Amino acid sequence: IGSALGTVLKSSPEPVRVVVGKDTRESNEWISRALASGLAGTGAQTIDAGIITTPGVAFLTRRHECSAGVMVSASHNPYQDNGIKIFTSAGTKLAEARELEIEGIIKTMPAPPDFADTPATFVPEWVQEYVDYLVNLIPAGLDFSRFRLVVDCANGSATRVAPLLLARLGIRPYILNEEPNGRNINLNCGSLHPEKLAEATRETRAELGVAFDGDADRAIFATSEGRVADGDHVLYALAPFLQSQGNLKGRAVVGTLMTNLALELDLAQQGIGLKRTAVGDKYVLEEMLRSGISLGGEASGHIIFSDLSLAGDGMITLLEVLRLLAATRQSFGELLRWYEPFPQLIRNVRVRERRSLETIPGVAKAIKNACLKLGERGRVVVRYSGTETLARVMVEGADAHAVRDHTARIAAAIEAALGSKP
């Protein structure tokens, strides 16, 4: 991948420089070295930013006018998985056409390039530059030092960035899961497992709790009462506030197919629209830029403030929520007291192959029946996972019993037609 990326980038007349960051997985060191070796073989220079967040890499790529940025991380996945995220010189994720170009080069290579353990230039101070940038986003005169926070670092990238940022804000947080060992990233902690965060937030009587995922581009919150608040809750609280300040461009937000229907209906009552995209923060950003909308995100905790950054950034999301609390002088629980998401159930079905679900009679019938019975106050989304051999069934509606029933029927139909045991 490093060799293919370097080949694509060297078409530019400028010297090729690529910044690489990583989370805390034990496999990151050798993957980073392999990337640097492949890049060096094409004449590119690799700059190692060390452990940092994914949006931190996007920022540094843009800030230092690098040819590209690479984050070695599998995000919210367990330590056994790993992945490579590539950013353009503008700090945005690669367009699909560019990804296909890189994949095409890899497929035509007669053999992997010879590995040479090429050391990258290590610049640990670049993490501090990213923290400086975050601090400078806070409007003058705002003091966050009074807030008591519980912070779950997921034993990942946030362990490097969050303490630096919070110290600069004068906040002395109660921190959970800040001792990465290479294998405990996301392990029963972080944004996928916010229950302990919520409990700790309630028990310590903190104003707010926040949990990041492994590379800290997601943030899930907890209220002082111990209620978990996902990305939809954040959009519910922030969109009206930004609109009242004249800072909600397009008078709408961008969500995905998984955004809760209750959020769409509640925002509509306040004159705020919702546009949906395919699942993935890349698609959310594309629609935001196309429609001139400044706020978007996913229930998973990816929130994008395009006036501040073109990457979903858990740290920026935390800062914006703190700014909201400071400006309104209300707790997060108070701001969310009227929001009740519709019951939503997601079931994953492992499949042996990917066939068009609409062409499978039993599956198509189950989906159609669910849509008819749920009506306008319910939704059904059935899709394949982008990274695993899974079909994902999502059903939501006002009636929890109906949601469970239709989810089970659709999942059973998929299992009967395509099911495969792990």
Long-range contacts (C-beta under 8 A, 24 or more apart in sequence): 1-35, 1-38, 1-84, 1-102, 1-106, 2-34, 2-35, 2-36, 2-37, 2-38, 2-39, 2-41, 3-38, 3-39, 3-41, 3-42, 3-105, 3-109, 3-113, 4-38, 4-102, 4-103, 4-105, 4-106, 4-109, 5-38, 5-39, 5-44, 5-68, 5-70, 5-86, 5-102, 6-38, 6-39, 6-40, 6-41, 6-42, 6-43, 6-44, 7-42, 7-105, 8-98, 8-101, 8-102, 8-105, 9-42, 9-44, 9-67, 9-68, 10-42, 10-43, 10-44, 12-67, 14-67, 15-45, 16-42, 16-43, 16-44, 16-45, 16-67, 17-44, 17-45, 17-46, 17-47, 17-64, 17-66, 17-67, 18-44, 18-45, 18-46, 18-47, 18-66, 18-67, 18-68, 18-69, 18-70, 19-46, 19-47, 19-48, 19-49, 19-57, 19-60, 19-61, 19-64, 19-66, 19-68, 19-69, 19-70, 19-126, 20-46, 20-47, 20-48, 20-49, 20-57, 20-69, 20-70, 20-71, 20-72, 20-120, 21-48, 21-49, 21-50, 21-51, 21-52, 21-53, 21-54, 21-56, 21-57, 21-60, 21-69, 21-70, 21-71, 21-72, 21-157, 22-50, 22-51, 22-52, 22-71, 22-72, 22-73, 23-51, 23-71, 23-72, 23-73, 23-156, 23-157, 23-185, 23-214, 23-215, 24-51, 24-155, 24-156, 24-157, 24-159, 24-180, 24-182, 24-185, 24-214, 25-72, 25-73, 25-74, 25-79, 25-82, 25-182, 25-185, 25-214, 26-79, 26-182, 26-183, 27-79, 27-82, 28-72, 28-73, 28-82, 31-72, 31-82, 31-84, 32-72, 32-120, 33-117, 33-118, 33-120, 34-115, 35-70, 35-72, 35-84, 36-118, 36-119, 36-120, 37-113, 37-115, 37-116, 37-117, 37-118, 38-113, 40-116, 40-118, 41-113, 41-114, 41-116, 45-121, 46-118, 46-120, 46-121, 47-120, 47-121, 47-123, 47-126, 48-120, 48-121, 48-122, 48-123, 49-123, 49-124, 49-126, 49-127, 50-122, 50-124, 50-127, 50-160, 51-127, 51-157, 51-159, 51-160, 52-126, 52-127, 52-130, 52-157, 52-160, 52-161, 53-130, 53-157, 53-158, 53-160, 53-161, 53-215, 53-216, 53-217, 53-313, 53-314, 53-315, 54-85, 54-157, 54-215, 54-216, 54-217, 54-311, 55-216, 55-217, 55-309, 55-311, 55-312, 55-313, 55-314, 55-315, 55-316, 56-127, 56-130, 56-157, 56-161, 56-216, 57-85, 57-87, 58-87, 58-91, 58-92, 58-309, 58-310, 58-311, 59-91, 59-130, 59-133, 59-309, 59-311, 60-126, 60-129, 60-130, 61-87, 61-88, 61-89, 61-91, 62-89, 62-90, 62-91, 63-129, 63-133, 64-126, 65-89, 71-215, 73-157, 73-214, 73-215, 74-214, 75-213, 75-214, 75-215, 75-217, 75-218, 76-186, 76-190, 76-191, 76-192, 76-213, 76-214, 76-218, 76-300, 77-186, 77-214, 78-185, 78-186, 78-187, 79-182, 79-183, 79-184, 79-185, 79-186, 79-187, 87-311, 90-310, 91-309, 91-310, 91-311, 92-285, 92-310, 92-311, 93-282, 93-285, 93-311, 127-160, 127-161, 127-164, 128-164, 130-161, 131-161, 131-164, 131-165, 131-168, 134-165, 134-315, 134-316, 134-319, 135-165, 135-168, 135-169, 137-308, 137-316, 137-319, 138-169, 138-319, 138-323, 139-323, 142-323, 142-326, 143-170, 143-326, 144-169, 144-170, 144-171, 144-322, 144-326, 145-169, 145-170, 145-171, 147-171, 147-207, 147-208, 147-322, 147-325, 148-173, 148-174, 148-204, 148-205, 148-206, 148-207, 148-208, 149-173, 149-174, 149-206, 149-207, 149-208, 149-209, 149-210, 150-174, 150-175, 150-176, 150-197, 150-200, 150-201, 150-204, 150-206, 150-208, 150-209, 150-210, 150-222, 151-175, 151-176, 151-209, 151-210, 151-211, 151-212, 152-176, 152-177, 152-189, 152-190, 152-191, 152-194, 152-196, 152-197, 152-209, 152-210, 152-211, 152-212, 153-177, 153-178, 153-190, 153-212, 154-185, 154-186, 154-189, 154-190, 154-191, 154-211, 154-212, 154-213, 154-214, 154-216, 155-179, 155-180, 155-181, 155-184, 155-185, 155-186, 155-187, 155-189, 155-190, 155-214, 156-180, 156-185, 156-186, 156-190, 156-212, 156-213, 156-214, 156-215, 156-216, 157-212, 157-214, 157-215, 157-216, 158-212, 158-216, 158-314, 158-315, 161-216, 161-315, 162-212, 162-216, 162-315, 165-315, 174-200, 174-204, 174-206, 176-200, 185-214, 186-213, 186-214, 190-214, 191-218, 191-219, 191-220, 191-300, 191-301, 191-314, 194-220, 194-222, 194-228, 195-228, 197-222, 197-228, 198-222, 198-223, 198-226, 198-227, 198-228, 199-226, 201-226, 202-226, 207-325, 207-331, 207-332, 208-321, 208-322, 208-325, 208-332, 210-314, 210-318, 210-321, 212-314, 213-301, 213-314, 216-313, 216-314, 216-315, 217-281, 217-302, 217-311, 217-312, 217-313, 217-314, 218-300, 218-301, 218-302, 218-312, 218-314, 219-301, 219-303, 219-314, 219-315, 219-317, 219-318, 220-301, 221-321, 221-332, 223-331, 223-332, 223-333, 223-336, 224-331, 224-332, 224-333, 225-333, 227-333, 227-336, 229-332, 229-336, 230-299, 230-300, 230-301, 231-297, 231-298, 231-299, 231-300, 231-301, 231-302, 231-303, 232-259, 232-260, 232-263, 232-299, 232-341, 233-336, 233-339, 233-341, 234-297, 234-301, 234-303, 234-317, 234-321, 235-259, 235-263, 235-267, 235-295, 235-296, 235-297, 235-303, 236-263, 236-266, 236-267, 236-336, 236-339, 237-321, 237-324, 237-332, 237-335, 237-336, 237-339, 238-295, 238-320, 238-321, 238-324, 239-267, 239-270, 239-272, 239-295, 240-267, 240-270, 240-272, 241-324, 241-327, 241-328, 242-294, 242-295, 243-270, 243-271, 243-272, 247-294, 247-307, 248-272, 248-294, 248-295, 249-292, 249-293, 249-294, 249-295, 249-307, 250-291, 250-292, 250-293, 250-294, 252-291, 252-293, 253-293, 253-295, 253-296, 253-297, 254-284, 254-287, 254-288, 254-291, 254-293, 254-295, 254-296, 254-297, 255-284, 255-296, 255-297, 255-298, 256-280, 256-283, 256-284, 256-298, 256-299, 257-381, 257-383, 257-394, 258-298, 258-299, 258-300, 258-381, 258-394, 259-298, 259-299, 260-299, 260-341, 260-342, 260-344, 260-396, 261-342, 261-377, 261-378, 261-379, 261-396, 261-397, 262-339, 262-340, 262-341, 262-342, 263-339, 263-341, 266-338, 266-339, 279-383, 279-386, 280-386, 281-311, 281-312, 284-312, 285-310, 285-311, 285-312, 342-377, 342-378, 342-396, 342-397, 342-398, 342-403, 343-396, 343-397, 343-398, 343-399, 343-400, 343-403, 344-394, 344-395, 344-396, 344-403, 345-394, 345-395, 345-396, 345-403, 345-404, 345-407, 346-392, 346-393, 346-394, 346-407, 347-392, 347-393, 347-407, 347-408, 347-411, 348-385, 348-390, 348-391, 348-392, 348-393, 349-390, 349-391, 349-392, 349-393, 349-411, 349-414, 349-415, 349-418, 349-419, 350-389, 350-390, 350-419, 350-420, 350-421, 350-422, 351-384, 351-389, 351-390, 351-391, 351-414, 351-418, 351-419, 351-420, 352-389, 352-418, 352-419, 352-420, 353-418, 354-384, 354-389, 355-417, 355-418, 357-382, 357-391, 357-414, 360-413, 360-414, 360-417, 360-418, 362-413, 362-416, 362-417, 363-410, 363-413, 363-414, 363-417, 365-413, 366-406, 366-409, 366-410, 366-412, 366-413, 367-410, 369-406, 369-409, 370-395, 370-406, 370-409, 370-410, 373-402, 373-406, 374-399, 374-402, 374-406, 378-402, 378-403, 380-406, 380-410, 382-410, 382-414, 389-420, 391-418
